[in-house]
Amino acid sequence: MATEFLVVLGLVVGAAVLAAGIYNRLVDLRNRYKNAFAQIDVQLKRRYDLIPNLVETAQGYLRHERGTLDAVISARNQAAAAAGNAASNPGKQDAMRSLAGAESGLHSALGRLFALAEAYPDLKANQTMSALQEQLASTENKIAFARQAFNDSAALYNTARETFPNLLLAGPLGFSAAEFLTLPEEKERDRPEVKF
């Protein structure tokens, strides 16, 4: 009787230790992908801060192109709002998809602005505009690296929550899958071209 009790007690303690280990591992991995998204968020904010300066510089040269400038600012504001929502909910499907869509719209608007700037030699030669474009290009590269790190962390987390025996506890403990941050139709391959 006492031996059976000790065996049952040993199994219960062993199961509790295993469950605690799984829980702690999933928490660690979830915090890693959230931290990885925070690195994206820093770079996105830097880019969002550069865009009004870029538009302000271009405004004097592109007086007749108000629609393009307004579209860039509108797309920037939508992307900043989506990034704020994603920062509150990193890895959540709707937040990541909303951010990807807003980023795609911003990419398109910036592409139109840069294409238009090519038609204005004085703007193209403006040192402030060149410096802002260079900073924006550098920030785009940092965003790409940070997005890759986030996706790697999210993949590691998703793999851990989907493997046995973790999958038995992940759902009931509230560990939902992390959504990757990808741009629709993989448009990140043709980022806005910045020419000097």
Buried (B, 14 or more C-beta within 10 A) or exposed (E): EEEEEEEEEEEEEEEEEEBEEBBEBBEEBBEBBBEBBEBBBBBBBBBBEBBEBBBEBBEEBBEEBEEBBEBBBEBBBBBBEBBBBBBEBBBBEEBBBBBBBBBBBBBBBBBBBBEBBEEBEEBBEBEEBBBBBEBBBBBBEBBBEBBEBBBBBBEBBBEBBEEEEBEEBBEEBEBEBBBBBBBEEEBBEEBBEBEE
